[in-house]
Amino acid sequence: MRSEGVDEIMTTKSEPAKSENGGSGQGASGDRASGHGEDRPDRGSNVVDDTRRQLIGLAYRLLGSLADAEDVVQEAYERWYEMSPKEQDAIRSPAAWLTTVTSRLCLNVLSSARVRHESYVGEWIPEPVPGSTQWLTGRSGGASVDPADRVTLDESINMAFLVVLESLTPAERVAFILHDVFCYSFGEVGEIVGRSPGACRQLASSARKRIRDSRTPSAPTAQQASLVRDFKVAWEAGDIDALVGLLDPDVTATSDGGGRVNTVLHPIEGIDQIVRSFVKLKDVFRDLIISERTVNGQPGLIAQRDGVTVSVYAFEVEGDRIKRIWTIRNPEKLKPWM
């Protein structure tokens, strides 16, 4: 299931259906849209699989966890199949109904996630996913979004973006992702989250400002790949001078072991501290095979021991230097890489 979930995130379609009256069908609370629709996901139909791909892509962006995304989508489908055929037929747009239920379930998970993250051992980093860099850019026929504010699906999956989303309130995150990434109108977002369109507009605006303030200009993919490759070569060679030349003076390195493996519990800041850490860990890394891989749609690295992935590295590049390094070592978050 995990590998299928990865494929669904990385190739997700971006045109979730909406109901004929502009709403999003039934919410998690049980209210249902009336009427019939041709897109009703009959048991065993291809429509179910197509919708699942969209829903997991949405849920992962909202939760930052593939495992949680799969659980939420599974629960949404269980609610659908618990209904009688007559109840299903009464729903105008099953795809929109499933989107509404999934979004509301995600909102519930996000509301409790802060407590879980506070008790998490060390730093919590969103779960990394492997895959290609082929992306669609949004739902056609959706809300009009200023191109200057538009966040495309490729941006919405990268590690730097997901980390920033962690600073948003659950409502801000849902409103922003649904509107600015998946192009739902604020009317549709309001029906999903149970707030007025105006309130959702304010939520998205607040989220947009925080994201804009924290974002750095994105370097071209080829430049990122070159820097990551040079980092790999310098790391393997133990070339400290080369590493120093690749890192921003204010670089930050954050590790996530989840209390399951040994790792640094707090972010390491500054080039001197990070290089010193690499020197200390040189012997630990000696038996690892480092490979270039796509991590959340961007150039990254993985470390393997005896063919098993033990670490995934994501990077944020600013200008011609590496600004941030995220190391994910929690085995629970590395299952898609095994």
C-alpha positions as CSV (number, residue, x, y, z in Angstrom):
1,M,0.0,0.0,0.0
2,R,2.8,2.4,0.8
3,S,4.4,2.2,-2.7
4,E,1.0,2.7,-4.3
5,G,0.4,5.7,-2.0
6,V,3.7,7.3,-3.2
7,D,2.7,6.9,-6.8
8,E,-0.7,8.5,-6.0
9,I,1.0,11.5,-4.4
10,M,3.5,12.0,-7.2
11,T,1.1,11.6,-10.1
12,T,-2.1,12.9,-8.5
13,K,-4.7,14.4,-10.8
14,S,-5.7,17.9,-9.9
15,E,-9.3,18.1,-10.9
16,P,-11.5,17.0,-7.9
17,A,-15.1,17.2,-8.9
18,K,-17.5,19.6,-7.3
19,S,-21.2,19.3,-7.0
20,E,-23.5,20.8,-9.6
21,N,-24.6,23.6,-7.2
22,G,-21.0,24.6,-6.5
23,G,-20.9,22.8,-3.2
24,S,-18.8,19.8,-2.2
25,G,-21.4,17.1,-1.5
26,Q,-21.7,15.5,1.9
27,G,-19.5,16.5,4.7
28,A,-18.2,14.3,7.5
29,S,-21.1,15.3,9.7
30,G,-23.6,13.4,7.5
31,D,-25.4,16.1,5.4
32,R,-25.7,15.0,1.8
33,A,-26.2,16.7,-1.6
34,S,-29.2,15.6,-3.5
35,G,-29.5,14.5,-7.1
36,H,-27.6,12.0,-9.3
37,G,-24.3,12.1,-11.0
38,E,-22.5,10.0,-13.6
39,D,-19.3,9.9,-11.6
40,R,-20.7,7.8,-8.8
41,P,-17.9,5.4,-7.8
42,D,-19.5,2.0,-8.3
43,R,-17.9,-0.8,-6.4
44,G,-14.9,-2.0,-8.4
45,S,-15.0,0.8,-10.9
46,N,-11.9,2.7,-12.2
47,V,-13.5,5.9,-10.9
48,V,-12.8,4.8,-7.3
49,D,-9.1,4.4,-8.1
50,D,-8.9,7.7,-9.9
51,T,-10.5,9.5,-6.9
52,R,-8.3,7.7,-4.4
53,R,-5.2,9.0,-6.2
54,Q,-6.5,12.6,-5.9
55,L,-7.5,12.1,-2.3
56,I,-4.2,10.7,-1.1
57,G,-2.4,13.5,-3.0
58,L,-4.6,16.1,-1.1
59,A,-4.3,14.4,2.2
60,Y,-0.5,14.1,2.1
61,R,-0.2,17.8,1.4
62,L,-2.5,18.5,4.3
63,L,-0.9,16.1,6.8
64,G,2.8,15.7,5.7
65,S,2.5,12.0,6.4
66,L,1.8,9.3,3.8
67,A,0.7,6.9,6.5
68,D,-1.8,9.3,7.9
69,A,-3.0,10.3,4.4
70,E,-3.7,6.6,3.6
71,D,-5.5,6.1,6.9
72,V,-7.7,9.2,6.3
73,V,-8.6,8.2,2.7
74,Q,-9.3,4.7,3.8
75,E,-11.7,6.0,6.4
76,A,-13.4,8.2,3.9
77,Y,-14.0,5.2,1.6
78,E,-15.3,3.1,4.5
79,R,-17.9,5.8,5.2
80,W,-18.9,5.7,1.5
81,Y,-19.3,1.9,1.3
82,E,-21.2,1.8,4.6
83,M,-24.0,3.7,2.9
84,S,-26.7,1.8,1.0
85,P,-26.8,2.1,-2.8
86,K,-29.9,4.3,-2.4
87,E,-27.9,6.7,-0.1
88,Q,-25.0,6.7,-2.6
89,D,-27.3,7.5,-5.5
90,A,-28.6,10.5,-3.6
91,I,-25.2,12.1,-3.7
92,R,-24.8,14.3,-6.7
93,S,-21.0,14.2,-6.9
94,P,-19.3,11.3,-5.1
95,A,-15.9,12.6,-5.9
96,A,-16.8,15.9,-4.2
97,W,-18.3,14.0,-1.3
98,L,-15.2,12.0,-0.8
99,T,-13.1,15.2,-1.0
100,T,-15.2,16.9,1.6
101,V,-15.0,13.9,4.0
102,T,-11.3,13.5,3.5
103,S,-10.6,17.2,4.1
104,R,-12.6,17.3,7.3
105,L,-10.9,14.1,8.5
106,C,-7.6,15.8,7.8
107,L,-8.7,18.9,9.7
108,N,-9.4,16.6,12.7
109,V,-6.0,14.9,12.4
110,L,-4.3,18.3,12.2
111,S,-6.0,19.5,15.3
112,S,-4.5,16.7,17.3
113,A,-1.2,16.6,15.5
114,R,0.3,19.5,17.4
115,V,-0.1,17.5,20.7
116,R,1.5,14.5,19.1
117,H,4.4,16.5,17.7
118,E,5.0,18.1,21.1
119,S,5.5,14.6,22.6
120,Y,7.6,13.5,19.6
121,V,11.2,12.6,20.4
122,G,13.4,15.2,18.7
123,E,12.4,17.2,15.6
124,W,9.4,16.2,13.5
125,I,9.9,16.4,9.8
126,P,7.3,15.6,7.1
127,E,7.5,12.1,5.7
128,P,9.7,12.1,2.5
129,V,8.4,10.5,-0.6
130,P,10.3,9.3,-3.7
131,G,9.2,9.8,-7.2
132,S,9.5,11.7,-10.5
133,T,9.3,15.4,-11.1
134,Q,6.4,15.3,-13.5
135,W,3.6,17.6,-12.2
136,L,0.2,18.9,-13.2
137,T,-0.3,22.6,-12.1
138,G,-3.8,22.6,-10.7
139,R,-7.5,22.0,-11.1
140,S,-8.9,23.4,-14.4
141,G,-12.0,25.5,-14.1
142,G,-11.3,26.3,-10.5
143,A,-11.0,29.6,-8.7
144,S,-8.9,32.3,-10.2
145,V,-5.7,32.8,-8.3
146,D,-3.2,35.6,-8.9
147,P,-0.2,34.0,-10.7
148,A,2.1,35.7,-8.2
149,D,0.4,33.8,-5.4
150,R,-0.2,30.6,-7.2
151,V,1.4,27.5,-5.7
152,T,1.7,24.7,-8.2
153,L,1.5,21.0,-7.2
154,D,5.3,20.6,-7.6
155,E,6.0,23.4,-5.1
156,S,3.4,22.0,-2.7
157,I,5.2,18.7,-2.3
158,N,8.8,19.9,-1.6
159,M,10.2,19.6,1.8
160,A,10.8,23.3,2.4
161,F,7.2,24.1,1.6
162,L,5.8,21.2,3.8
163,V,7.9,22.4,6.7
164,V,6.5,25.9,6.4
165,L,3.0,24.5,6.4
166,E,3.7,23.1,9.8
167,S,3.6,26.6,11.3
168,L,0.0,27.2,10.1
169,T,-3.1,26.6,12.1
170,P,-5.1,23.5,10.9
171,A,-7.8,25.8,9.4
172,E,-5.2,28.0,7.6
173,R,-3.5,24.9,6.2
174,V,-6.7,23.4,4.9
175,A,-8.1,26.6,3.4
176,F,-4.7,27.5,1.8
177,I,-4.1,24.0,0.2
178,L,-7.7,23.7,-1.1
179,H,-7.8,27.2,-2.6
180,D,-4.3,28.1,-3.6
181,V,-3.0,24.7,-4.5
182,F,-6.1,22.8,-5.7
183,C,-8.0,25.8,-6.9
184,Y,-11.2,25.4,-5.0
185,S,-13.3,28.5,-4.7
186,F,-13.7,30.0,-1.2
187,G,-17.4,29.0,-1.3
188,E,-16.4,25.3,-1.8
189,V,-13.7,25.6,0.9
190,G,-16.3,27.1,3.3
191,E,-18.6,24.2,2.8
192,I,-15.8,21.8,3.5
193,V,-14.4,23.4,6.6
194,G,-17.7,24.7,7.9
195,R,-16.9,28.5,7.7
196,S,-18.0,31.4,5.6
197,P,-16.3,32.1,2.3
198,G,-15.0,35.4,3.8
199,A,-13.5,33.6,6.8
200,C,-11.8,31.1,4.5
201,R,-10.5,34.0,2.4
202,Q,-8.9,35.5,5.5
203,L,-7.5,32.1,6.5
204,A,-5.9,31.6,3.1
205,S,-4.6,35.2,3.1
206,S,-2.9,34.8,6.5
207,A,-1.4,31.5,5.4
208,R,-0.2,33.0,2.1
209,K,1.6,35.8,4.0
210,R,3.4,33.5,6.3
211,I,4.5,31.3,3.4
212,R,5.6,34.3,1.3
213,D,7.6,35.7,4.2
214,S,9.4,32.4,4.7
215,R,10.0,31.3,1.1
216,T,13.4,31.8,-0.6
217,P,13.8,32.2,-4.3
218,S,13.9,28.7,-5.8
219,A,17.1,27.8,-7.7
220,P,16.7,25.9,-11.1
221,T,16.5,22.2,-10.7
222,A,19.8,21.6,-12.6
223,Q,21.6,24.0,-10.2
224,Q,20.1,22.2,-7.2
225,A,21.1,18.8,-8.6
226,S,24.6,20.0,-9.2
227,L,25.0,21.3,-5.6
228,V,23.6,18.1,-4.1
229,R,25.9,16.0,-6.3
230,D,28.9,18.1,-5.2
231,F,27.8,17.8,-1.6
232,K,27.7,14.0,-2.0
233,V,31.2,13.9,-3.5
234,A,32.7,16.2,-0.9
235,W,31.0,14.2,1.9
236,E,32.2,10.9,0.6
237,A,35.8,12.2,0.2
238,G,35.8,13.9,3.6
239,D,36.7,17.2,1.8
240,I,35.9,19.8,4.5
241,D,37.0,22.7,2.4
242,A,34.7,21.6,-0.4
243,L,31.8,21.2,2.0
244,V,32.3,24.7,3.4
245,G,32.2,26.1,-0.1
246,L,28.8,24.5,-0.7
247,L,27.1,25.6,2.5
248,D,25.5,28.9,3.3
249,P,27.1,30.5,6.4
250,D,23.8,30.3,8.2
251,V,22.9,26.8,7.1
252,T,20.6,24.7,9.3
253,A,20.6,20.9,9.6
254,T,17.6,19.2,11.1
255,S,17.3,15.4,11.8
256,D,14.3,13.3,12.6
257,G,14.9,9.9,14.2
258,G,11.6,9.8,16.1
259,G,13.3,8.3,19.1
260,R,13.8,5.0,17.2
261,V,17.4,5.7,16.0
262,N,20.3,7.8,17.3
263,T,20.3,11.3,15.9
264,V,20.7,14.9,16.9
265,L,17.6,16.0,18.7
266,H,17.8,19.7,18.0
267,P,18.6,21.6,14.8
268,I,22.3,22.4,14.2
269,E,22.9,26.0,13.0
270,G,25.9,27.5,11.3
271,I,28.4,26.2,9.0
272,D,31.1,25.5,11.6
273,Q,28.7,23.4,13.8
274,I,27.5,21.4,10.8
275,V,31.0,20.7,9.4
276,R,32.1,19.6,12.9
277,S,29.2,17.2,13.1
278,F,30.1,15.7,9.8
279,V,33.7,15.2,11.0
280,K,32.5,13.4,14.2
281,L,30.1,11.1,12.2
282,K,32.6,10.3,9.5
283,D,33.3,6.8,10.8
284,V,29.5,6.1,11.3
285,F,28.9,6.9,7.6
286,R,31.9,4.9,6.3
287,D,29.9,1.8,5.5
288,L,27.0,3.7,3.9
289,I,26.3,3.9,0.2
290,I,25.1,7.4,-0.7
291,S,23.0,7.7,-3.8
292,E,21.3,10.6,-5.6
293,R,17.5,10.4,-5.6
294,T,14.5,12.6,-6.1
295,V,13.1,13.5,-2.7
296,N,9.7,15.2,-2.7
297,G,10.2,16.3,-6.3
298,Q,13.6,17.8,-5.8
299,P,17.2,16.5,-5.9
300,G,18.2,14.7,-2.7
301,L,20.2,11.9,-1.4
302,I,19.6,8.6,0.4
303,A,22.0,6.5,2.5
304,Q,21.8,2.8,2.4
305,R,23.4,0.0,4.5
306,D,23.3,-3.5,3.1
307,G,20.7,-2.4,0.6
308,V,18.4,-0.9,3.2
309,T,17.7,2.8,3.3
310,V,18.6,4.3,6.6
311,S,18.5,8.0,5.9
312,V,16.9,10.3,3.4
313,Y,18.3,13.8,2.8
314,A,16.3,16.8,1.5
315,F,17.9,20.2,0.7
316,E,16.8,23.8,0.3
317,V,19.1,25.8,-2.0
318,E,19.3,29.5,-1.9
319,G,21.4,31.2,-4.6
320,D,24.5,29.0,-5.1
321,R,24.6,27.6,-1.6
322,I,22.8,24.9,0.5
323,K,20.6,26.7,3.0
324,R,18.9,23.9,4.8
325,I,19.4,20.1,5.2
326,W,16.7,17.8,6.4
327,T,17.7,14.3,7.5
328,I,14.9,11.7,8.0
329,R,16.1,8.6,9.8
330,N,12.8,7.5,11.5
331,P,12.3,3.9,10.1
332,E,8.6,4.4,10.1
333,K,9.0,7.3,7.6
334,L,11.4,5.4,5.4
335,K,9.1,2.5,4.4
336,P,8.4,3.8,0.9
337,W,12.2,3.8,0.3
338,M,12.9,0.2,1.3
